[in-house]
Structure formats: C-alpha cells, structure tokens
Amino acid sequence: MAPPSRQKRHHAAVVLAAFLLLLVAPPYTAAIGVNYGTKGDNLPPPAKVASFLTNRTRIDRVKLFDTNADMVRAFAGTGIALMVTAGNGDIPKLATKDGAAAWVSANVAPYYPATDISLVAVGNEIMATADKSLITSLVPAMRALKAALVAAGYPRIRVSTPHSLGILSVSEPPSASRFRDGFDRAVFAPMLEFHRQTRSPFMVNPYPYFGYNGDTLAYALARPNPGVPDPGTGITYTSMFEAQLDAVFSAMKKLGFGDVEIAVGETGWPSKAEDGQVGVSAAEAAEYNRYLIGEASAGSGTPLMPKRTFETYIFSLFNENLKPGPVAERNFGLFQADLTPVYDVGLMKDGVKTAPAPAPAAAQQTSAEEAGAPPESSKAAKKRDREASAPAETATAPASGDDDAAGPSPAGAPAATEGGSTAGDDKTTEEEGGGDAPAAAAAGDSSEPAAKTYQDGEGSTEKKPGTSPAPDGAASAAAADLLVPISSMLTVTAALSLPFHM
C-alpha cells in the first residue's frame, strides 16, 4: 500500500486528469446492459420500454428471462442487442437435436435478425437447482442449441448459461478459488471447452451486495479502503467485485481455461431494504452502479485479468413490486414503473436526473486519507468493444455429474458467506414454465430469480454468520472524495488506465 503522501498525489492526479479530459472528451458512450424482468403489475408495455431505452438512455443491450414474443419483437430495429433465455424446464428437450432445432424455429427464427438476438442463455443458475437431470443435460443442451443455431443460419448468436458464485467451493482469497468438487471435471471442463470453441462467454452473477457486512461496506462498494490481501499473489484487493471476478478466473485457469471470456449476467445494489439495514439507500445503489459502469467500460480489467472488458448486465431495469422476498428484492431497479430514474448514474442521453441523493452516512464520517486507505483504482474510459467474430460449432462429448445441494449462504439482510467467501452462494430460482406475465408487460419471465436469497444444503433460508474479511482498519471512505463523479470520469482516455491501475 502506498504511503499517505503518495495516495494524496495519486488521487489528485486522477481527479485533475479526469477534469482536463472532460473538457475535450466526447460524451460517455460506454456499452452497458440491463436485466429486464416483469414481476410487476404496473410496468409499461414492452414497446414503450424498448422505445424509452433506445431514445432516452445509453443502454445498448438487454437481458430477458424468457422468450416472450411481445418483448422480443419490441426490440426489432432498435439496435439494442438482446439476450433471451430458454427456461430451465426446456433443457432436457434442448439436449436433443430435434428439440434444439424446434426451439430455434419457435423462439429465434420469427424475430432474427430484425431483433438483434446476440446470445441465448440456457436456463438460469442451473447448478444451484440440485436437479441432477438438469445438471447432466446442461452442457449437451448448450452444444445442441449452438449446432441448431448454426444449422439454421445464425452462427453469430452465442450460447451460454448464467451461474451464481455458489459454483465455487472456495472463493477467498481469489488465487485459491476452485470449482465445486465433482463438477470441476464433469461439468465445468467440458462447458469451458464449449465456450472456448464457440468464442462465447462463461457467464456469472457476482453480487457484492450479498457478500458484505458492516465492516466490509467500503470494500463492497469499491470506495477507498485498506484492502484485502491475497497471500497467493501479493495483490491487495480494494474491490469485492474485482475479487469475485478474479476468483472465477482462478477457478477457470486451474482447469486450463484462463483464456475464456467472462461475462457478468447479473449484478446490482438495491436502493431500499429493511429498516435499519446499513449500506442500502439510493446513494449506495447509485455509487455501486456508477462504479460498475466504469468497470464495464474502462478496459483496465482486474488485477488477474488486466485490460479486459466484461459484457455486463445490471440488475435490474425496474423496481418490480410483485417480487417475493425481502424489501430489497423489489428495489433493485434503475427505474420506477413510470420510467422515472430511481437515481442518476449517467445513463440518460438527455441528462434527465432525479434529485441528488444524500451522501451515504457511513461515507461522510471518514475520508480515505484519514483511514490510511489507498485510492480507488482509476478506470480509464474507452469504448467497449462490440461482439467480435462469429462462433464456430462444437463437437465435444456430453458431460455428467452428480449434484450435492446448493452451498450455504445467507438470506434477508446480506452478510458475508461462510468460510470467508465473498462470492455469495446460490440464489433460489423460480420453477420453470407457466409463469403468467403481468398484463401491462405481457411477459412471463419464467427463469427470473424469484429472490436473491440463498439456500444452505438443506434448502433452509436461515441466515449464516458473516465472516467476510474486513479490510485492515476498515473505515468507510468518503464518496465525496471523488471530486468528479464516476459517471463523468468514464471519458478519461485508455492511456490513463495503465499508470493508475494499482
């Protein structure tokens, strides 16, 4: 960690450089995605949503939790890249050639290419279901679906499947991370081989929100903090999000697949939770998502994956008033149902903002310099590269594996996961198929997570003790220390990222 005097000079240099570049740089144009769920009875119709996103926001990719016709059709001609989801219940049929071909014929062919379907997600967090049939069919379904897309003339549509970080048996420190025993070779090795051959991303859902406690709030929000050291690499992490991504990378690298791209299918922070819960307000939600947008667009990557960008989808588009579970579940949205921003993160084209949220109380108490903390990693701006070359068809053999139940983790108000893990374990998911859509949205997102609560091996939602390591001398740092808003600093050129990434 740099001495305080160097920290001050470094922080001042970052702010000054950002300010000077803001005078000449073009407006922020970074690519960012959002999860569009429909668990609400007051949501606008899909056509209105698609028009709003296209004309009023900088969001250029959307993830759906199903293939609802009205929603998919609404994005035709918008230029927004769409990820659609095959329901968990579809997976056994998708594992067959005829079933995959029929699914493509029904759910892709009627809309593509008018609607830019860029990726098909096969189910949602299948490894967390403890369903052996789904788990053993997952990789064969991904292979068969990709082959069916190629055969239908759609080779550029990628195939992946989102995972909770419960797929990791160890996630802290990141260098020690590994996949759960029994699944590493039986499921993840063939899955990663598929991703390598088809040039598609391994998709994870990292949530610092579900891994923080009162002592690790600054670390979870990537505020200036003393950091958490990784003895295996000598790296000191000041961002839980970066640590979570590097934990996934380390597990992949142990299997020989460190070259496979990683995408972030879901991550976010609620603007409201149970009364008295520390670290949850519109201010913290805006703070996290501004940081996330910077991570997605800067191109400086993580300590173990420098200069990488990550296709990223914020959870979520709307506050959804019918979502079950704790208060937070209904308050992850960037927008209210009337399309009013819940808070400003710089995504509106016309600069429309809500009233500025007050600075988080914890952040007002102590500055980073007073705490002796290093400055937040500077993320230089550069345009996020669009999807690259066309993927190729694969021909690897099916994999199988036996599942033990989902790993332990807390519910309700977030706390760190057991064993010092900051990963956050498996979230519960809804039953597949048959979910009726709200009339306003005309959609049934059958594979959307019902709640971001976790289950232990017995399916209990009992809260586990928080044991996430706190940064040494952890004291919350002032968000006000960043004299230039993070959303504005995204215009800093890529040349700045190398000297400032620490």
Salt bridges, closest charged atoms under 4 A:
ASP60 OD1 - ARG61 NE 3.47
ASP60 OD2 - ARG386 NH1 2.96
ASP70 OD1 - ARG73 NH1 3.62
GLU125 OE2 - LYS427 NZ 2.59
ASP181 OD1 - ARG178 NE 3.91
GLU193 OE1 - ARG196 NH1 3.77
GLU242 OE2 - LYS379 NZ 2.78
ASP259 OD1 - ARG196 NH2 2.67
GLU266 OE2 - LYS63 NZ 3.87
GLU266 OE1 - LYS427 NZ 3.75
GLU266 OE1 - LYS452 NZ 3.78
GLU284 OE2 - ARG223 NH2 3.95
GLU287 OE2 - ARG223 NE 2.74
GLU295 OE2 - LYS379 NZ 3.09
GLU311 OE2 - ARG61 NH1 3.29
GLU311 OE1 - ARG158 NH1 2.82
ASP350 OD2 - ARG56 NE 2.85
GLU387 OE2 - ARG61 NH1 3.82
GLU387 OE2 - ARG158 NH2 3.10
ASP403 OD1 - ARG180 NH2 3.38
ASP404 OD1 - ARG180 NH2 3.31
ASP426 OD2 - ARG180 NH1 3.57
GLU430 OE1 - LYS39 NZ 3.32
ASP445 OD2 - LYS39 NZ 3.53
GLU448 OE2 - LYS323 NZ 3.21
ASP456 OD2 - LYS464 NZ 3.36
